[in-house]
Amino acid sequence: MLVAAGVAALVLPGPGLLLIAAGMALLAMRYEWARKLLRPIKRQAMHLARQSVQTWPRVAFSLLVSGLLVGLGILWGIGLPVPRWWPANPRWWLFGGWGTGATLLASGVVALGTIIYSFRRFRPRAPS
C-alpha cells in the first residue's frame, strides 16, 4: 500500500520517494527480494545525506527548499485568488485545497527532519 501511494505521489504533490522507501522497508522485513532491492537504496541515501551537510551553502539551500515547501503548502491550503493571467479554467487554479497543501507541508517537515538528522549524524563536530 505504501509503495502504491509512493508511486502515486511521484506525480502528485507529496513525499513519493519516501513512501516508496518506507513500503520497501516494510516488505524487506519479510521478503529477501525486497531486502536486496533496499540495500543499494539505503547506501545511496546515506551517501547523499552525508554530502548534503558537508558545506554551509548546501545546508542553507536544503533549509530554503524545505521552508519553500512548507510555505507553498500553507499558500496552497488557504488558497489564493485566481490571477488574471491564468489561461485555464479557474477551477484548475491550486486545485486540491488543504489536501494538497497538507502533503506539501508534510514534505517540508520530512525534509527538515532529514536535514536535522543528517546534520547531527554526519556533520563533523568541532573539538572541545
MDTraj code that builds the backbone (N, CA, C; nanometers):
import mdtraj as md
import numpy as np

residues = "MET LEU VAL ALA ALA GLY VAL ALA ALA LEU VAL LEU PRO GLY PRO GLY LEU LEU LEU ILE ALA ALA GLY MET ALA LEU LEU ALA MET ARG TYR GLU TRP ALA ARG LYS LEU LEU ARG PRO ILE LYS ARG GLN ALA MET HIS LEU ALA ARG GLN SER VAL GLN THR TRP PRO ARG VAL ALA PHE SER LEU LEU VAL SER GLY LEU LEU VAL GLY LEU GLY ILE LEU TRP GLY ILE GLY LEU PRO VAL PRO ARG TRP TRP PRO ALA ASN PRO ARG TRP TRP LEU PHE GLY GLY TRP GLY THR GLY ALA THR LEU LEU ALA SER GLY VAL VAL ALA LEU GLY THR ILE ILE TYR SER PHE ARG ARG PHE ARG PRO ARG ALA PRO SER".split()
xyz = np.array([
    [0.0820, -0.1191, 0.0000],
    [0.0000, 0.0000, 0.0000],
    [0.0864, 0.1255, 0.0000],
    [0.1914, 0.1270, 0.0850],
    [0.2802, 0.2424, 0.0879],
    [0.3528, 0.2601, -0.0443],
    [0.3935, 0.1504, -0.1061],
    [0.4628, 0.1592, -0.2342],
    [0.3690, 0.2176, -0.3391],
    [0.2447, 0.1749, -0.3416],
    [0.1474, 0.2283, -0.4373],
    [0.1208, 0.3765, -0.4120],
    [0.1081, 0.4152, -0.2854],
    [0.0883, 0.5569, -0.2530],
    [0.2104, 0.6379, -0.2934],
    [0.3300, 0.5811, -0.2764],
    [0.4522, 0.6498, -0.3166],
    [0.4605, 0.6696, -0.4665],
    [0.4205, 0.5680, -0.5421],
    [0.4200, 0.5810, -0.6879],
    [0.3213, 0.6906, -0.7294],
    [0.2049, 0.6944, -0.6661],
    [0.1075, 0.7997, -0.6966],
    [0.1630, 0.9368, -0.6597],
    [0.2357, 0.9443, -0.5481],
    [0.2897, 1.0728, -0.5027],
    [0.4068, 1.1195, -0.5882],
    [0.4578, 1.0345, -0.6752],
    [0.5620, 1.0803, -0.7672],
    [0.5068, 1.1816, -0.8663],
    [0.3796, 1.1668, -0.9022],
    [0.3190, 1.2612, -0.9967],
    [0.2245, 1.3584, -0.9269],
    [0.1890, 1.3299, -0.8040],
    [0.1057, 1.4191, -0.7235],
    [0.1943, 1.4839, -0.6177],
    [0.1493, 1.5940, -0.5590],
    [0.2305, 1.6522, -0.4506],
    [0.2399, 1.5565, -0.3329],
    [0.3586, 1.5401, -0.2826],
    [0.3783, 1.4535, -0.1678],
    [0.5136, 1.3868, -0.1705],
    [0.5503, 1.3226, -0.0608],
    [0.6826, 1.2599, -0.0488],
    [0.6857, 1.1216, -0.1138],
    [0.6822, 1.1154, -0.2460],
    [0.6729, 0.9889, -0.3178],
    [0.7868, 0.8933, -0.2917],
    [0.9094, 0.9415, -0.3055],
    [1.0239, 0.8528, -0.2856],
    [1.0315, 0.8028, -0.1423],
    [0.9945, 0.8882, -0.0501],
    [0.9964, 0.8468, 0.0904],
    [0.8921, 0.7382, 0.1165],
    [0.7747, 0.7510, 0.0593],
    [0.6713, 0.6484, 0.0777],
    [0.7124, 0.5160, 0.0136],
    [0.7751, 0.5243, -0.1032],
    [0.8219, 0.4019, -0.1684],
    [0.9275, 0.3347, -0.0816],
    [1.0214, 0.4125, -0.0289],
    [1.1256, 0.3562, 0.0569],
    [1.0654, 0.2959, 0.1835],
    [0.9673, 0.3628, 0.2422],
    [0.9030, 0.3091, 0.3632],
    [0.8308, 0.1779, 0.3319],
    [0.7630, 0.1729, 0.2194],
    [0.6955, 0.0496, 0.1802],
    [0.7928, -0.0634, 0.1552],
    [0.9049, -0.0305, 0.0894],
    [1.0066, -0.1332, 0.0647],
    [1.0697, -0.1797, 0.1960],
    [1.0869, -0.0889, 0.2920],
    [1.1430, -0.1270, 0.4216],
    [1.0499, -0.2252, 0.4936],
    [0.9210, -0.2006, 0.4839],
    [0.8260, -0.2942, 0.5452],
    [0.8291, -0.4302, 0.4753],
    [0.8355, -0.4286, 0.3415],
    [0.8434, -0.5552, 0.2685],
    [0.9741, -0.6282, 0.2986],
    [1.0817, -0.5521, 0.3204],
    [1.2123, -0.6127, 0.3478],
    [1.2142, -0.6881, 0.4802],
    [1.1231, -0.6559, 0.5690],
    [1.1164, -0.7281, 0.6959],
    [1.0708, -0.8726, 0.6746],
    [1.0052, -0.8974, 0.5633],
    [0.9506, -1.0302, 0.5391],
    [1.0106, -1.1008, 0.4171],
    [1.0498, -1.0218, 0.3155],
    [1.0933, -1.0814, 0.1893],
    [1.2384, -1.0461, 0.1582],
    [1.3140, -1.1477, 0.1206],
    [1.4557, -1.1290, 0.0876],
    [1.4733, -1.0425, -0.0379],
    [1.3851, -1.0600, -0.1387],
    [1.3982, -0.9813, -0.2619],
    [1.3862, -0.8319, -0.2330],
    [1.3004, -0.7945, -0.1401],
    [1.2853, -0.6527, -0.1047],
    [1.4081, -0.6043, -0.0281],
    [1.4634, -0.6898, 0.0555],
    [1.5855, -0.6549, 0.1303],
    [1.7010, -0.6280, 0.0346],
    [1.7129, -0.7122, -0.0691],
    [1.8195, -0.6943, -0.1678],
    [1.8002, -0.5645, -0.2462],
    [1.6765, -0.5325, -0.2792],
    [1.6492, -0.4072, -0.3518],
    [1.6747, -0.2849, -0.2651],
    [1.6525, -0.2992, -0.1371],
    [1.6631, -0.1853, -0.0454],
    [1.8079, -0.1507, -0.0086],
    [1.8975, -0.2488, -0.0104],
    [2.0370, -0.2247, 0.0313],
    [2.1052, -0.1122, -0.0464],
    [2.1075, -0.1168, -0.1815],
    [2.1755, -0.0077, -0.2524],
    [2.1046, 0.1267, -0.2369],
    [1.9741, 0.1238, -0.2188],
    [1.8995, 0.2483, -0.1987],
    [1.9382, 0.3102, -0.0650],
    [1.9483, 0.2271, 0.0378],
    [1.9871, 0.2772, 0.1694],
    [2.1298, 0.3310, 0.1676],
    [2.2189, 0.2598, 0.1003],
    [2.3576, 0.3036, 0.0905],
    [2.3672, 0.4394, 0.0197],
    [2.2948, 0.4550, -0.0898],
    [2.2955, 0.5807, -0.1648],
    [2.2313, 0.6936, -0.0842],
    [2.1250, 0.6631, -0.0118],
    [2.0587, 0.7655, 0.0701],
    [2.1530, 0.8161, 0.1790],
    [2.2259, 0.7259, 0.2431],
    [2.3209, 0.7679, 0.3457],
    [2.4348, 0.8499, 0.2860],
    [2.4799, 0.8112, 0.1677],
    [2.5851, 0.8876, 0.0996],
    [2.5367, 1.0290, 0.0687],
    [2.4157, 1.0411, 0.0155],
    [2.3606, 1.1733, -0.0167],
    [2.3355, 1.2552, 0.1094],
    [2.2912, 1.1896, 0.2161],
    [2.2693, 1.2607, 0.3426],
    [2.4010, 1.3151, 0.3959],
    [2.5072, 1.2371, 0.3853],
    [2.6389, 1.2812, 0.4307],
    [2.6869, 1.4003, 0.3475],
    [2.6700, 1.3921, 0.2161],
    [2.7124, 1.5011, 0.1278],
    [2.6311, 1.6283, 0.1494],
    [2.5045, 1.6131, 0.1832],
    [2.4153, 1.7293, 0.1911],
    [2.4507, 1.8253, 0.3035],
    [2.5281, 1.7807, 0.4014],
    [2.5623, 1.8690, 0.5140],
    [2.7122, 1.8969, 0.5229],
    [2.7863, 1.8705, 0.4163],
    [2.9304, 1.8927, 0.4189],
    [2.9683, 2.0405, 0.4137],
    [2.8863, 2.1229, 0.3482],
    [2.9170, 2.2658, 0.3397],
    [2.7964, 2.3463, 0.3852],
    [2.8229, 2.4667, 0.4349],
    [2.7136, 2.5531, 0.4799],
    [2.6211, 2.5946, 0.3657],
    [2.6709, 2.6205, 0.2436],
    [2.5764, 2.6524, 0.1358],
    [2.4775, 2.5389, 0.1071],
    [2.5232, 2.4153, 0.1169],
    [2.4316, 2.3014, 0.0962],
    [2.3263, 2.2947, 0.2062],
    [2.3684, 2.3177, 0.3291],
    [2.2742, 2.3174, 0.4413],
    [2.1723, 2.4302, 0.4228],
    [2.2217, 2.5487, 0.3876],
    [2.1322, 2.6637, 0.3685],
    [2.0341, 2.6385, 0.2553],
    [2.0819, 2.5817, 0.1445],
    [1.9927, 2.5534, 0.0320],
    [1.8863, 2.4508, 0.0712],
    [1.9271, 2.3484, 0.1441],
    [1.8313, 2.2464, 0.1884],
    [1.7254, 2.3067, 0.2804],
    [1.7681, 2.3925, 0.3712],
    [1.6730, 2.4596, 0.4605],
    [1.5789, 2.5503, 0.3815],
    [1.6329, 2.6184, 0.2809],
    [1.5498, 2.7055, 0.1966],
    [1.4430, 2.6245, 0.1241],
    [1.4819, 2.5130, 0.0667],
    [1.3859, 2.4291, -0.0066],
    [1.2785, 2.3746, 0.0870],
    [1.3178, 2.3285, 0.2059],
    [1.2169, 2.2765, 0.2987],
    [1.1241, 2.3894, 0.3439],
    [1.1775, 2.5089, 0.3660],
    [1.0929, 2.6231, 0.4006],
    [0.9978, 2.6603, 0.2887],
    [1.0459, 2.6518, 0.1641],
    [0.9582, 2.6797, 0.0496],
    [0.8445, 2.5785, 0.0403],
    [0.8744, 2.4522, 0.0684],
    [0.7688, 2.3506, 0.0668],
    [0.6626, 2.3801, 0.1719],
    [0.7063, 2.4167, 0.2923],
    [0.6106, 2.4496, 0.3982],
    [0.5286, 2.5721, 0.3587],
    [0.5952, 2.6761, 0.3092],
    [0.5238, 2.7970, 0.2680],
    [0.4263, 2.7706, 0.1544],
    [0.4689, 2.6918, 0.0567],
    [0.3814, 2.6576, -0.0550],
    [0.2615, 2.5766, -0.0071],
    [0.2844, 2.4872, 0.0884],
    [0.1735, 2.4089, 0.1441],
    [0.0710, 2.4977, 0.2122],
    [0.1176, 2.5973, 0.2864],
    [0.0252, 2.6899, 0.3532],
    [-0.0513, 2.7723, 0.2502],
    [0.0212, 2.8264, 0.1515],
    [-0.0459, 2.9046, 0.0470],
    [-0.1466, 2.8211, -0.0299],
    [-0.1091, 2.6990, -0.0601],
    [-0.1986, 2.6105, -0.1346],
    [-0.3227, 2.5797, -0.0517],
    [-0.3026, 2.5602, 0.0776],
    [-0.4151, 2.5263, 0.1647],
    [-0.5141, 2.6399, 0.1812],
    [-0.4634, 2.7611, 0.2040],
    [-0.5563, 2.8733, 0.2230],
    [-0.6155, 2.9198, 0.0916],
    [-0.5469, 2.8888, -0.0175],
    [-0.5964, 2.9262, -0.1495],
    [-0.5746, 3.0734, -0.1777],
    [-0.5393, 3.1027, -0.2985],
    [-0.5183, 3.2390, -0.3424],
    [-0.6167, 3.2686, -0.4542],
    [-0.6537, 3.3951, -0.4720],
    [-0.7447, 3.4258, -0.5818],
    [-0.6794, 3.3948, -0.7166],
    [-0.7619, 3.3588, -0.8133],
    [-0.7122, 3.3258, -0.9464],
    [-0.6600, 3.4533, -1.0129],
    [-0.5326, 3.4527, -1.0573],
    [-0.4794, 3.5727, -1.1215],
    [-0.5377, 3.5908, -1.2619],
    [-0.5323, 3.7102, -1.3097],
    [-0.5882, 3.7402, -1.4426],
    [-0.5140, 3.6692, -1.5544],
    [-0.3856, 3.6422, -1.5349],
    [-0.3065, 3.5802, -1.6410],
    [-0.3306, 3.4300, -1.6530],
    [-0.4036, 3.3692, -1.5592],
    [-0.4262, 3.2244, -1.5599],
    [-0.5078, 3.1864, -1.6826],
    [-0.4497, 3.1047, -1.7736],
    [-0.5170, 3.0769, -1.9012],
    [-0.6244, 2.9680, -1.8948],
    [-0.6199, 2.8824, -1.7941],
    [-0.7124, 2.7689, -1.7875],
    [-0.8379, 2.8067, -1.7087],
    [-0.9262, 2.7106, -1.6986],
    [-1.0483, 2.7268, -1.6214],
    [-1.0107, 2.7610, -1.4767],
    [-1.0757, 2.8592, -1.4138],
    [-1.0396, 2.8982, -1.2767],
    [-1.0447, 2.7840, -1.1749],
    [-1.1245, 2.6816, -1.1998],
    [-1.1307, 2.5711, -1.1024],
    [-1.0018, 2.4899, -1.1002],
    [-0.9133, 2.5061, -1.1985],
    [-0.7858, 2.4357, -1.2016],
    [-0.6747, 2.5133, -1.1327],
    [-0.7040, 2.6311, -1.0790],
    [-0.6033, 2.7093, -1.0069],
    [-0.5891, 2.6549, -0.8659],
    [-0.4732, 2.6029, -0.8317],
    [-0.4431, 2.5469, -0.6999],
    [-0.5512, 2.4491, -0.6524],
    [-0.5899, 2.3589, -0.7399],
    [-0.6919, 2.2616, -0.7019],
    [-0.6380, 2.1686, -0.5945],
    [-0.7242, 2.1202, -0.5127],
    [-0.6856, 2.0273, -0.4078],
    [-0.6988, 2.0839, -0.2682],
    [-0.6910, 2.2159, -0.2539],
    [-0.7088, 2.2782, -0.1233],
    [-0.6134, 2.2245, -0.0180],
    [-0.6679, 2.2023, 0.1024],
    [-0.5850, 2.1568, 0.2140],
    [-0.5342, 2.0144, 0.1956],
    [-0.6002, 1.9353, 0.1138],
    [-0.5496, 1.8003, 0.0872],
    [-0.4123, 1.8056, 0.0226],
    [-0.3985, 1.8890, -0.0781],
    [-0.2694, 1.9065, -0.1442],
    [-0.1738, 1.9853, -0.0558],
    [-0.2250, 2.0901, 0.0090],
    [-0.1410, 2.1706, 0.0971],
    [-0.0812, 2.0896, 0.2100],
    [-0.1582, 1.9964, 0.2644],
    [-0.1085, 1.9133, 0.3749],
    [0.0044, 1.8224, 0.3292],
    [-0.0044, 1.7686, 0.2068],
    [0.1047, 1.6835, 0.1593],
    [0.2311, 1.7653, 0.1356],
    [0.2163, 1.8883, 0.0884],
    [0.3330, 1.9746, 0.0724],
    [0.3924, 2.0114, 0.2085],
    [0.3061, 2.0410, 0.3047],
    [0.3538, 2.0677, 0.4409],
    [0.4278, 1.9464, 0.4971],
    [0.3709, 1.8289, 0.4786],
    [0.4351, 1.7064, 0.5277],
    [0.5706, 1.6861, 0.4604],
    [0.5786, 1.7135, 0.3316],
    [0.7063, 1.7011, 0.2611],
    [0.8099, 1.7958, 0.3190],
    [0.7688, 1.9186, 0.3480],
    [0.8610, 2.0154, 0.4063],
    [0.9078, 1.9744, 0.5445],
    [0.8168, 1.9219, 0.6252],
    [0.8525, 1.8782, 0.7604],
    [0.9453, 1.7570, 0.7543],
    [0.9174, 1.6626, 0.6650],
    [1.0047, 1.5460, 0.6483],
    [1.1430, 1.5915, 0.6017],
    [1.1468, 1.6863, 0.5081],
    [1.2757, 1.7377, 0.4603],
    [1.3522, 1.8035, 0.5742],
    [1.2848, 1.8820, 0.6551],
    [1.3507, 1.9469, 0.7687],
    [1.4029, 1.8433, 0.8679],
    [1.3234, 1.7417, 0.8963],
    [1.3682, 1.6350, 0.9849],
    [1.4890, 1.5613, 0.9294],
    [1.4909, 1.5387, 0.7989],
    [1.6033, 1.4722, 0.7351],
    [1.7293, 1.5582, 0.7432],
    [1.7136, 1.6885, 0.7266],
    [1.8280, 1.7799, 0.7374],
    [1.8849, 1.7763, 0.8794],
    [1.7981, 1.7824, 0.9775],
    [1.8426, 1.7791, 1.1176],
    [1.9134, 1.6470, 1.1480],
    [1.8540, 1.5361, 1.1043],
    [1.9164, 1.4047, 1.1244],
    [2.0546, 1.4002, 1.0596],
    [2.0633, 1.4429, 0.9337],
    [2.1907, 1.4397, 0.8612],
    [2.2937, 1.5294, 0.9278],
    [2.2500, 1.6459, 0.9720],
    [2.3414, 1.7401, 1.0357],
    [2.3987, 1.6805, 1.1645],
    [2.3125, 1.6219, 1.2450],
    [2.3574, 1.5659, 1.3735],
    [2.4419, 1.4402, 1.3553],
    [2.4104, 1.3618, 1.2525],
    [2.4828, 1.2356, 1.2343],
    [2.6131, 1.2517, 1.1567],
    [2.6138, 1.3351, 1.0527],
    [2.7268, 1.3383, 0.9611],
    [2.8128, 1.4637, 0.9674],
    [2.7658, 1.5670, 1.0304],
    [2.8438, 1.6912, 1.0357],
    [2.9581, 1.6753, 1.1357],
    [3.0810, 1.7037, 1.0922],
    [3.1923, 1.6900, 1.1863],
    [3.1777, 1.7887, 1.3027],
    [3.2008, 1.7409, 1.4213],
    [3.1895, 1.8251, 1.5402],
    [3.3201, 1.8970, 1.5657],
    [3.3077, 2.0203, 1.6143],
    [3.4260, 2.0979, 1.6475],
    [3.4883, 2.0412, 1.7748],
    [3.6213, 2.0362, 1.7809],
    [3.6850, 1.9839, 1.9028],
    [3.6576, 2.0750, 2.0220],
    [3.6365, 2.0158, 2.1374],
    [3.6051, 2.0925, 2.2588],
    [3.7286, 2.1428, 2.3265],
])
top = md.Topology()
chain = top.add_chain()
for i, resn in enumerate(residues, 1):
    res = top.add_residue(resn, chain, resSeq=i)
    for name in ("N", "CA", "C"):
        top.add_atom(name, md.element.get_by_symbol(name[0]), res)
traj = md.Trajectory(xyz[None], top)
